[in-house]
């Protein structure tokens, strides 16, 4: 298991890039389904119903071929306020340090 792609997630906001950022927990960077609507959607906020902070299941279904991806996204909570913050999902507080990384790496490898 690789720690980096599966560990970093962001609280949803205005600056999260759908295709470039690790924003779905425990999932690698998403790949666009080859259709014209994927070109118009670049930020996570483009996956919301217009004028709201609610996921748009129709947009999700049109962008992702695997049914599990829209379901993973629909399960994510969208905060009402705040900004984009990088969180590390392998710790309770979301803090990332080199020590914590090495500790988790040893734990996963069975040395801790």
N, C-alpha and C positions, 0 to 999 in steps of 0.2 A: 504494500500500500504506500503510495506516495503521500507525504504529509502536506506539501504545498497546495496542489490544486484542490484537494479534498478538504482542506482546512480553512481556507480563506473565504469569507463571505462578506457581503456588505449589507448594511441596512438600506433598503430601497429609497431612492431619492431621484434627484434631477440629473445626476452625472454618470449613472451606471450605464455602460455600453452593453447591449444585449450580446453581441458577438465577440467582444474583446475581453470582458471581465468575468471573473469567477464569482458569479452572484447567486447561483443555485447551489445550495449546500450539498456537499458530497457528490458533485457532478462536475465533469470537466467543462471547459468553455464550450458553449453551444455552437452548433453549425447551422447556418440558415438553410432552409428548404429552398431549392432553386425555383423561386417564382418571383414575379415582379413586386409583390407586396413586401417581401423581405428587404428590398432596397429602401423602402420608405421608413421602415422601423429600425432605428439605430439605438435608441435609448429605451430603458425599461419603461419610462413613462408613456411611451408609444404603445405599450401593451395594455394600458388602462382604457376603460370606457371613456369617451370624450367628456372632459370637464369634471371627472371624478378621480378618486384614488382606488377604484375597483378594477380588478382584472376583467378583461374582455375575452371570454372564452372563445368567441368566434375568431378573433384575431389570433389567439394562441393556436387554435386548431388549424388556421391557414398557414402559420409559419413553421410549425413543427410536425414532422411526419410520425414520430413515435408518440403514441397516446400517453405514455408515462410522463413525458416532458411537460405537456400542458397540466397534467394532474399534479406534478411536483410544484409547478409554478403557482397553480391555484391554491395550494396548501400554504404558501408563504403569506405571512402577515405583512400588511402594508402599514407602516407607522403613519399616524396623523400629522406628525410634525417632526422636525429635526432635519439633519443633513446626512449626506453620505459619510459613513464611517467604516473603516476597515476593521473587521472583527475576525478573530481566530477561533473557530468553532470547537477546537479541542481543549479549550479552557473555559471555565465558568464565566470569567469576566471578559473574555475575548482578547486578552492581552497577548502579545507576541514578544518573546525574548529568545535569544540564542540558547540560553539555558533550558527554557521550556521546550524548544524545538528538539534539542538533543535528548532531553528526558523522554519526550513522547516517541522519538525515533527508537531509542533503546527499549522502551516499553513495547512497541509494535514488533520489534525484532525478537522479543522474548528475553532480553538481558536484564530487565529491571524487575 
